[in-house]
Amino acid sequence: MNLRSAGTLVFAVAAPLAIATCSSNSPQHPNVAETAAPAERSADAPAEAAAFAGVLPSVTGCATGARCLRVTQQGKPSAQGTFMAQCRGRFADFIVPRATLPSGYAGPWFMPAQLENAATGVPTTTRPWTAASVDPRQEAKRLAYALTLRNYAFASAPVRALTPTLTNDADYFDNAGRAIVPALRGQAWYPAPRMFYGNTSAPGTREAAYGMTRERRVPAGELAGNLNGFANYAVAYYDARGGRVFQQLWNTSVAGVDTPRRDRMQFTQGSFVYKLLFSAAKPSDFLSGQDPLTGSLEVDVMPNSSGAAAGTALPVRLLQIDIAVKDARAGVTGWYFLTYVYDKSLPGTSPWRKMAPLGLTWGNDPDGTTVTHSWINPAAPAYARAHVTFKHPEPRLNGPVDNPDSACMSCHTTAQSPSVADMLPEGSCNTLRAKWYRNLPGSEAFGQFDPALPACETAPPSIDITAADYSLQMASTVSRALTGARTFNPCTWDEANPPPLSALAELRPNARVFEATR
């Protein structure tokens, strides 16, 4: 299904009905309460920022009704800035190099639900996947569990906005999964905030059309016998319960500055996130007739690239969906991770109904002998099942875009701040590979592991490491705020009273900091 000829698509959320992953453990944030913490300030666009909008370096080129500011790569308003920030509330939708958007670009624009509103609006309705009839601890019920979670994601407005011509529930839901009640369908969904600081040539910074970040590149020969390597892009959404955790994490009380509260990096039980992964793979990247993405959903992204490709739209097709849900039935880790892949052989015309469950996982099988913490769907398409065992005979779950040298849970186990361990046991750390296959609770930090030295460096740094509860996006944004170049919030910037240097969060660990991109 190709959306490129469908005109301007506003991929937006503005209201719940419209819109719509140590040396000491950090204290757990309340894990069951449904009461909302107060917002830092008004849920409206900050009045103090609006008062100074006339003196800030405004530019044109973003969505109608949004404040469009010229900024530096670190988000500081500047008349000489070569980047552009789109502001509608207290957090920027994106900060991108101005050259990535051609003159006269008319959208679509990434306009998600505003995070400051996530303090409220969390449905208290029982989540459908908690029913005994879809208990994932029983192998016979795992497919129904996977389809129930998929139904929940497909009830969201961000998914529906991608295919506005598909209006029937049958275009999205599978009857083998449980139904989604209206109270859950109407909730707002939120992306992780601040996914736009860092090297725009590396994974992890949002583009302006759909808020996608560049993911791992699949090399030639790894997937379905691909003849050429190809890039991949993704965007993730947390439900209202998960979004509220991010709202409480970031302190925006000082104009122009966001400061993470590292004692709030634990998700509420039942928090849910899905991630849509699109591939830039072309039919010609595969042998004739072997393209696994024939008929998949296609959109155009505006990559944060430089040089000749700057400002050029890139068509990408839906390849993979990842889901993570905090579910106590998972045991020690506290999470189930699931992957879905495009299966062109399935009947019908809806690309969503062709996203077949590949499997689910809830642990890392630390003994390394028999894999009992992953379930692979035997009916998943062959190209995806082959990728699961591409490098290792044991079927630990990983998706087509993932590095086959690892697995979903083992990568996310490394989520912590600061990020002082890589997601993979590479170089000298390969001798400690078992450390990446521990079953850790989400409140226990992974620890320091640096392969740069002849022997893997494991000495604890002189600072506390805080676990990020299996969320690499949370780990990445918090780590960047604390350890990278000083970053600013242009949406709350007060030109008359710029933030003092003392207000900027800064942590200089006695250790190398790694990027965490998933």
Secondary structure, DSSP 8 states (H G I E B T S, - for coil): -B-TTS----EE-SSTTT-----S------SS-------SS-SSS-HHHHHTTTTS-B-S-S-TTSEEEEE-TTS-B-TT-SEEEEESSSSEEEEEEGGGS-TT-----EE---GGGGGS----S--GGGSGGG-TTSGGGHHHHHHHHHHHHHTSHHHHHH-TT--SGGGT--TTS----HHHHTS--B--TTTT-S-TTSSS-B-TTT--EE---B-TTSSTT-SS-B-EEEEEEE-HHHHHHHHHHEE--STT--EE-GGG----TT-EEEEEEEE---GGGSSTT--TTTT--EEEE-----GGGTT--EEEEEEEEEEEEE-GGG-SS-EEEEEEEE-TTSSSS-SGGGEEEEEEE----TTSSS--SEEE-TTS-HHHHHHHTSS-SS-----TTS-TTS-HHHHHTT-EES--B-SS--GGGGGGGGGGG----TTS----BBTTSSS-B----SS--EE-TT-HHHHHHHHHHHHSS----GGG--TTS---GGGS-----SS-------
